[in-house]
Amino acid sequence: MNLLIVSFDRRSAENIPIVTYDNVMGGILAERLFIEKGCRKSAFLYAEFGGTHLLQGDY
């Protein structure tokens, strides 16, 4: 049996390819797009252990 295995965001073994993502760059690119499209008020909602948080700002 010939199987291709790819790991997502976790290193399983040295010989298994891994796919990761950059949340910070994704947020930067999304905010740039919103500004380009005319959005002038933004909010950032995130959750962590212990609660949910909302950050708002005018940019």
C-alpha positions in Angstrom: 0.0 0.0 0.0 1.4 3.4 -1.0 0.0 6.2 1.1 0.7 9.9 1.1 0.6 11.5 4.6 0.6 15.2 5.3 0.4 16.6 8.8 -1.5 19.9 9.5 0.1 22.2 12.1 1.8 19.3 14.0 5.2 17.8 13.6 4.6 14.0 13.6 7.9 12.7 12.2 10.9 14.1 10.3 9.8 12.3 7.0 6.2 13.5 7.1 5.5 16.9 5.3 3.8 19.5 7.4 1.4 22.3 6.4 1.2 25.3 8.7 -0.3 28.8 8.6 0.6 32.3 9.8 -2.3 33.8 11.8 -0.6 37.1 12.2 0.1 37.6 8.5 -3.5 36.4 7.7 -4.9 39.1 10.0 -2.7 41.8 8.5 -3.7 40.8 4.9 -7.4 40.7 5.9 -7.2 44.1 7.6 -5.5 45.6 4.5 -8.3 44.2 2.3 -11.0 45.7 4.5 -9.3 49.1 4.4 -9.0 48.9 0.6 -12.7 48.1 0.4 -13.6 51.2 2.4 -14.0 49.8 5.9 -13.0 52.4 8.5 -14.0 50.7 11.8 -12.7 47.4 12.8 -13.1 44.9 15.6 -11.2 41.9 16.6 -12.9 39.1 18.5 -10.9 36.3 20.0 -11.3 33.6 22.6 -8.8 32.0 25.0 -9.1 30.0 28.1 -11.1 32.1 30.6 -13.2 34.1 28.2 -13.9 35.9 25.0 -12.5 39.4 24.2 -13.5 42.2 21.8 -11.1 44.9 20.7 -12.4 47.8 18.6 -10.7 50.7 17.0 -10.9 53.4 14.4 -8.1 53.3 11.8 
